[in-house]
Amino acid sequence: MNKNALRGFAVSGLLVMGLTACGGAGTSTDAASAPASETATPTPTTVEFRTYSKAELTKMVGDVRDGKGTRLMVMPDDRLADTLQQVKDLVANSVIEPASCTSFLTGGGIQMEEGATMSIGASASSTAETAYLLSLFSGAAEDKVKAVAENSAKDLAACGDIQMTVMGNAVHASIKALPTSAKTPGAIAYHSTAAGPAGSQEQLFVSTVKSGVVLVAQSTGTKVSDSDLPKLEAMLDQAADLIK
């Protein structure tokens, strides 16, 4: 597989992290060609459900600023399409136990639905050890998006310890729920670690759903700290404020 295509990619985050633990990928900032707490049940949003175009999502991502006030770098379309195909192949060649956690680890499969659109941006503050990313997904059926919003906290509580076989390699993943101060209703946060033959990889996530958009802000790499959560929450809230 093309290692660069999966580096720093937020789609199916834990599976990608598992691949890294198997030695198949690492963290990079090449997203663009230019610069255990108990989690509350998500609160339903009040914005009317609608589908957002790729152009709309890309503009939102490009308008978000990182902790240093710099606009996020948006992943080019050709790289995004190539990466998504590789993630689809990755998911098809992975086995997750318990099986009931598969939907949680793949975000309900929203990004792989026919007609789904997405945009991904990276902070210019990203390094070889840690990348800061924001992903927006839209275009999935309303019932699937609502299922993600309604089940995310419950699935997070049930999927704290996971065994994965990723491309034939055994990977153990542990997930710890974190309290979040994100202002966007329904946000959940968690820290995950995956260990495999090539070492370990960590990710810090905060995610939510607003209208027809699934929002995910994350840091990923070998030096991920829970203290980075406010940076991710700020990116998530900025993006959510742009969804009208």
ABEGO torsion letter per residue (X at the ends): XBAAAABGBABGAAAAAAAAAAGABBBBAAABABXXBBBBBBBBBABBBBBBBAAAAAAAAAABBBAAGBBBBBBBAAAAAAAAAAAAAAAAABBBOBAAAAAAAAGGGAAABBGBBBBBBBBAABBAABBBBBBBBBGBBAAAAAAAAAAAAAAAAAAABBBBBBGGBBBBBBBBBBBBABABBGBBBBBBBBBBAAEBBBBBBBBBBBEABBBBBBBBEABBBAAAAAAAAAAAAAAAAABX
